[in-house]
Amino acid sequence: MPPALQIAAADISLAPPMAPAQDVLSGIRHPGRPADARVEAVETGIVPIVGSLRVGHDVTSEVHRLFREAGCRGGVVQLQGGRCQPFQFVGPAYASDDVHAVWYSTARAPADGAAIAAATAIVGWRDGAPFLHCHGTWDIGGAALAAGHMLTSDSIVSEPIAITGFGTRTACFESLPDEETNFTLYTPRGDSMAGGSLLLRLRPHEDLCGAIEAACRRHGIASALVYGIGSLISPRFEDGEGLACRVTEIAIERGVISDGVAHLDIAAVDVDGTVRNGRVRRGENPVCVTFELVVVGLGGWGRA
């Protein structure tokens, strides 16, 4: 498939790729050379997807079944309610070497599985096979909700899970090696067309709200719904709260673009498992490793 439209910093009036000294000041320095294009975007048409994940199947195969039935290759879904047993997830962690700037915790498999509170999954492909990248919150029997990165192929639906989302028939997210971070990361791929919606990938140190707003301006989108997951460096909220930890995982629980301005309510978890919810403060939430988003334009979905 043709590559995504690549937006360099100069194209969207954001700061250029960060120099190593700035990386050090932020506390996060990735091992590879910063890529010139800081935002990758594919414009596409979009269609709504609604359904339920069936008992006895893993989350990855069930989500891809619904997308296949809709004739879609990629997009986003939100999961709510239901349970998985078994259920596995990981959280963010500091790297123990210089091969990566950050890493993941060991996998957790709660004995009683998990009740899904809210989760967002980016739907795509890895090595030619169906793949999901999923962050969210879930009840594993503790005093508070747990959060992190669901291992969707190892999590089996034990009570039906409702899903809503959006898919595209002309684009998808594909997991590809990334020289800058030394991870294999989702990248939007497809035939960019005048569809009024976007698949986006943001690179490290880009401000979350600023980069989304700039990409929307470039594509003439003033009003939209925003879905996505990723990581932020020390997320800060409008009310002054947040997480001081530099290594976090994020799920957007409610996101909109209104008159070109992003308003994003997120769930964030740090390396200690502390979960915080809030509205991100514009200009103060740099991406840690990646952020993957589906922006659903409200000016008309167009043809998918």
ZIPE-V332936 format. One record per helix or strand of 2 or more residues. SS is the DSSP state (~ for helix, > for strand). FROM is the first residue (numbers start at 1). TO is the last residue. Records with the same first field share a line. If there is no record, write none. Layout:
SS->FROM-TO + FROM-TO
//
This chain:
>->5-8 + 37-44 + 47-53 + 74-80 + 83-84 + 89-90 + 92-94 + 102-104 + 114-126 + 129-139 + 146-150 + 156-159 + 161-168 + 171-178 + 183-190 + 197-203 + 224-232 + 236-237 + 248-258 + 261-270 + 275-280 + 286-297
~->9-12 + 20-26 + 59-69 + 152-154 + 208-218
//
